[in-house]
Amino acid sequence: MTPLFRQHKGVSYQGFHRSFMASSSPVPTLTPAPPLPLQVLPPGTPPPSTPLSGSAAGCPLTVSPSTLVVRFGDPVTANCSVSQMGFSLLGWKVSLPTPEPTMDRFLVWRVDRITDWGIQPVCYALADTGGKCDITLPLTVYKPPQNVSISFVNLTGPMLEGRQYTLQCTVEHVAPVKDLRVTFYRGQTALGQPQSINSTVETPVTQIFTLDISPGREEDGAEYWCEAKLELGLDGPELPSVVTSQKVTTC
């Protein structure tokens, strides 16, 4: 896949290009802390990933749910608890409003609307001996595509049999783009595998994908369109965020 860069009306877009012949639960991250007494868990204790727990590394914290996938603007709730005596303070560290630290054994973090991209909530506990341990809650904030459109690139006249043409699918204002999958279609037939990109950008972006086609006589009048889907894993929404473009035809 070859990255393409274009500029239109002073705005830069990045796209990715492919060719097609029409005829053919995370592990918790713990910050360094003073050694804590080894904790022996009783039989039947769930693995540290469900719910998210740092007890296996000597940090007796558990966060539930273990991961969060939240649509931008939606509410979010997570509970952090400490399963071992000897910790005098429990708190949350996050860029959004947080509850006051407590001396209780659990603390709920709750916000009415997620309005921050790339947020990384951290639950921490302070030990009576002066040590500290913490655990990060993996949280993905997503936004479905605002619009998806398809067009032919630089097509100025009738299409000719056997010539190569380029389809362009533009996906507007989507996040996170690393979870975006774009598929081109002719009628109900998928043209190749879904396209994706590697990106660390967490805020909404506009992304362009292209596909080369060489229509034959039998494709005269065929309809082409593209589909954009956010694949957010098992912790994502039950119904994937799918947006389709309008249809364009060969003539």
Number of C-alpha atoms within 10 A of each C-alpha: 11 8 12 13 11 11 9 7 5 7 7 10 15 14 19 18 17 16 17 14 15 17 12 6 13 12 15 19 14 16 11 9 13 11 12 15 8 12 13 9 10 7 6 6 7 12 11 20 18 15 16 25 29 23 20 14 16 17 25 22 26 25 27 18 17 23 21 17 17 20 19 17 15 12 13 16 12 18 16 25 21 24 14 12 10 12 21 15 18 24 24 24 17 14 12 15 12 15 13 11 15 14 13 13 17 18 21 17 20 16 16 11 14 17 14 13 17 16 17 15 19 19 25 24 27 17 17 12 11 10 13 19 24 26 26 24 26 21 17 21 22 25 18 23 24 12 15 23 20 23 20 18 12 9 11 7 7 8 15 15 13 14 10 15 18 19 23 22 26 22 28 17 18 25 24 24 26 17 17 24 17 23 20 27 15 17 13 10 9 15 20 15 10 14 18 16 17 9 10 10 13 17 16 18 17 19 19 23 24 23 21 18 19 19 21 14 10 10 16 14 12 14 16 23 24 27 21 26 20 24 16 20 11 9 14 18 14 9 6 13 17 16 18 20 19 13 16 18 15 14 12
